[in-house]
Amino acid sequence: MTYEEQLDLWVEGKPIHNKKREECCPDFSCCNIDLLAPLDERIAFKNANEDVRLSMLGTFLGRLLERQGHEVITSMDEELINNLKRDRDSNNKRRTQ
């Protein structure tokens, strides 16, 4: 399975661990379904550039660590999240026009 195939399945809500590459889904939900990110976050991740993806991976890792009882301090910028949602909404509007 390619990375893109794994990513497409994950976005669809079917997280599968890539055994060939020994790679988890971005949110680790292939190993713990309770960690499955909301659909809007999965879509945003897929459509994001590398810098935004890295930031989101940090957020997903933080969720995993919190789930295991660790205290996590993040610096995820609320403005960045709002900009991602705004970009997603703009893209959706363009697709439906």
C-alpha positions as CSV (number, residue, x, y, z in Angstrom):
1,M,0.0,0.0,0.0
2,T,1.3,3.4,-0.9
3,Y,1.3,6.4,1.5
4,E,-1.4,8.1,-0.6
5,E,-3.6,4.9,-0.6
6,Q,-3.3,4.7,3.2
7,L,-4.0,8.4,3.5
8,D,-7.2,8.2,1.3
9,L,-8.5,5.3,3.4
10,W,-7.8,7.2,6.6
11,V,-9.7,10.2,5.3
12,E,-12.6,7.9,4.6
13,G,-12.6,6.7,8.2
14,K,-10.8,3.4,7.5
15,P,-7.5,3.7,9.3
16,I,-5.1,0.9,8.3
17,H,-1.6,0.4,9.6
18,N,0.8,0.2,6.6
19,K,2.5,-3.1,7.4
20,K,4.8,-2.9,4.3
21,R,6.2,0.5,5.5
22,E,5.5,-0.1,9.3
23,E,3.7,3.3,9.3
24,C,0.8,4.4,11.4
25,C,-1.9,6.7,10.2
26,P,-1.3,10.4,11.0
27,D,-3.4,10.2,14.1
28,F,-2.4,6.7,15.2
29,S,-6.0,5.5,14.8
30,C,-4.9,2.4,13.0
31,C,-3.5,1.2,16.3
32,N,-6.2,2.8,18.5
33,I,-9.5,3.6,16.8
34,D,-10.5,6.0,19.7
35,L,-7.8,8.4,18.3
36,L,-9.5,8.8,14.9
37,A,-9.5,12.5,14.2
38,P,-12.7,14.2,13.1
39,L,-13.4,14.2,9.4
40,D,-12.7,17.9,8.9
41,E,-9.2,17.4,10.5
42,R,-8.5,14.4,8.3
43,I,-9.5,16.4,5.1
44,A,-7.5,19.4,6.3
45,F,-4.4,17.2,6.8
46,K,-4.7,15.6,3.4
47,N,-5.0,19.0,1.7
48,A,-2.3,20.8,3.8
49,N,1.2,21.7,2.9
50,E,4.1,20.1,4.6
51,D,4.5,22.7,7.3
52,V,0.9,22.5,8.4
53,R,1.0,18.7,8.2
54,L,4.0,18.7,10.6
55,S,2.1,20.9,13.0
56,M,-1.0,18.6,12.8
57,L,1.2,15.5,13.4
58,G,2.4,17.2,16.6
59,T,-1.3,17.7,17.7
60,F,-2.1,14.0,16.9
61,L,0.9,12.9,18.8
62,G,-0.1,15.1,21.7
63,R,-3.5,13.4,21.8
64,L,-1.9,10.0,21.9
65,L,0.3,11.0,24.8
66,E,-2.6,12.5,26.7
67,R,-4.6,9.3,26.2
68,Q,-1.7,7.5,27.9
69,G,-1.9,9.8,30.8
70,H,1.0,12.3,30.0
71,E,0.6,16.0,30.4
72,V,1.0,17.7,27.0
73,I,1.6,21.4,26.5
74,T,0.9,22.6,22.9
75,S,1.4,25.8,21.1
76,M,-1.1,25.1,18.3
77,D,-2.2,28.6,17.2
78,E,-6.0,29.1,17.2
79,E,-5.6,31.5,14.2
80,L,-3.9,28.7,12.2
81,I,-6.9,26.4,12.9
82,N,-9.4,29.1,11.9
83,N,-7.4,29.7,8.7
84,L,-7.4,26.0,7.8
85,K,-11.1,25.9,8.3
86,R,-11.6,29.1,6.2
87,D,-9.5,27.6,3.4
88,R,-11.4,24.4,3.5
89,D,-14.7,26.2,3.3
90,S,-13.5,28.3,0.4
91,N,-12.3,25.2,-1.5
92,N,-15.7,23.5,-0.8
93,K,-17.6,26.5,-2.2
94,R,-15.4,26.5,-5.4
95,R,-16.1,22.8,-5.9
96,T,-19.8,23.2,-5.7
97,Q,-20.0,26.2,-8.0
